[in-house]
Amino acid sequence: MKNVAVVGGGLMGSGIAEVSARAGHDVIVIESNEDAGKAALGRLEKSLQRAEAKGKIDSASAVLARIRVETDLGSVADRDVVVEAIVEDEAAKVALFKQLDQIVEAPDAILASNTSSIPIMKLGVVTSRPTQVIGIHFFNPVPVLQLVELVPSLLTSTDTTERSRAWVEGSLGKQAIDCQDRAGFVVNALLIPFILSAIRMFESGFASAEDIDRGLVLGAAHPQGPLALADLIGLDTTKAVAESLYDEFKEPLYAAPPLLQRMVDAGLLGRKTGRGFYTYA
């Protein structure tokens, strides 16, 4: 588990690449084009510089030297573990796992998905090695939050699960919890209905966004209100997870409220676009 690849260099992918490089791994980040690659590299540089300034690492440049950004998916052929961190879209992830199955050469390589909601079985069965496909779900911001959900499918081998646990806990220094292969796993199966309930409350005019969030922060000791958290997660991701949960369980509490759907249609996705339930500089 020395050579790591992360496919997708967005907020989650760059965070996974950073913690892997900080743990001493040789890391390749795959992006779709050169502009996206430059953005991923810039994201990594800023994060590592902040970590160095806070004394969390000795040298940002030394960590960055263990990371290279590529646009050729074939570059992951020699990797021991490949973590998929692309858009939360089932068809896109399925297509990627088909490609990875053909490209990754190591017979015992782990093919992992950072999906927050899509069942791992749907990704494993499109490969010739479903025993080596597992969900390794990190949380944003990856360098800060300690939790990782380990999600084996019915076909994932015990060896794959335990090697993944050893990598996550022994190498990256995270704490893993075990989850069944159900949409949303543990955290999002609890969190997303809570956020959707807050959106419905705001949508109905029951309370303002500020008061909903202040109520949970000041009255329930939450570090952040549900609407501000939705902005941080990304409203498009929140909607995608809600739809995955609803597809699996058909429970009304998982249905995305109309306001959330309209905001995503309008491109008001939260912090990453500068506007969601709040406006950001």
Phi, psi and omega in degrees: 000041181268326184257122187240142170235141174237121180264109185112119184248029176287201183303313182287313183298317179293326177294319178295319177298319181297310183293330177291316179292322178296334178276000176099004181280152169277123191236133170247132173251128179257125175238165188284333180204175185293322179297316178295324177296317178296321178296319179296317180296318177297321178297318179294316180300314181297316181295317181291325176295321176296318179297321179293318180297329180271000179078016181278336175225157181281320186213115177296320182294325179294320178290316182297331179295341179271002182241134170228145183255128182233160173250354181263112181300334178298344180295344184272005187304324185265010186282148177275328177219132177240124180251119176278127180220046181268189182305147183281072182225122186299315182297320180294319181292319178300315180299320180294317181294327174299318179292314181300322179300326180278335188265314188290125190266327184300126185295337180248017181298145177264128175254111187245151174242138175267017180306145178261359185205335188282128180305134184293330180303323181295334178271322183293321188287347178272001177252169176270002183223059181298340178292343183252011179256131185210154172272127172235094190260110177272170181236148185269131000278130187302318181294343185258311186281136188271343188281141168224132175266126175262123187231089174282146172276180177297338183259350180293133181284155175299323179299317179297316180297316183287326175292324176295319178297318180297322179292313183295313185271314186283326183262307184279344178076021178270175175243126185257143168240151182267134182230146171285157183279073177235145182309132179089341180056225181267303191293309184289334176295333176267319188286315187297315176301326177296313179295317180298324177297319178295321179296318179296322179297316178293317182299324182282351183082012182296323180201159178285162177301317181298318182287325176299312182291318179297323180300317181283326179289311186274332184260340182234009176060028173285141180291339183206142179289162185294327181283321174296324178293320177300318177299322179291315179297322188106125184292333175292319177293318178302315179295318181296318179293318178301317181294322178294318178297317181294320178300323183281317190252341180056033178263133182303329182296343179268353183288132180292128178297151179306321181300318179298317180297318180293322180295320177294318178301326182277355181080016177269085192258003180108213186303321187291341176249000178090353180205133173212242171287340175232165178255135185240146180292000000 
